Amino acid sequence: MRTLGRGLGLFALALAIVSVRVVWSSRGEWKQAQSSTGDEQVAHLGRAARLYAPGNPYSRRALDELARLGRSASGAAEGLAAWREARSAILATRSFYTPRRELLDEANARIAALMAAAEDPARGSAAERRAWHAARLAQDDAPSVGWSLIALLGLGAWIGSAVGFFLRAVDERDKLRPRAAVSWALGVGVGLVLFFLGLSRA
């Protein structure tokens, strides 16, 4: 239990360090965006938004600012650039859930409308062109959450069983303990099967 506690403590410490680094980097990009204009500002806001961590205020502010720029843009090109950056940032930070789903839906709708307006009217009515773009923007090629979780479970079982094998299946004289060795080896095998099955289906 002491070893487990130390391991969990180290994991929590590493997670905290990574989270602080992400938030700090996002803050830096946000600050640079405040002193920039045009494409440079959009790029900094996009990077700040992509540096996502739960509760990171700078990522949220960057997405809100991109949405504001998209809504208030004087030209179609500027609006399209802002909405595309917002959409890209949201898709880049999703995991088993999609952050700011409502903003993603708005971005898809705005992009579809702007792209439809820029196309040749001979390609159909404005509504038809907008619907065509909206359908493609709505396509979701994200991996299956369920199979991804199975792959992660398999990875954890595989690594944990391998560690257990070296710690528990070998005695002080470097000889195998048959029962423990078989049990931990089966754990490694099951973990590998789950891992590769999850990857193939995700």
ABEGO torsion letter per residue (X at the ends): XAAAAAAAAAAAAAAAAAAAAAAAAAAAAAAAAAABBEAAAAAAAAAAAABBBBGBAAAAAAAAAAAAAAAABABAAAAAAAAAAAAAAAAAABBABBBGAAAAAAAAAAAAAAAAAABBAAAEBAAAAAAAAAAAAABBABBBAAAAAAAAAAAAAAAAAAAAAAAAABBAAGBBBAAAAAAAAAAAAAAAAAAAAAAAAX
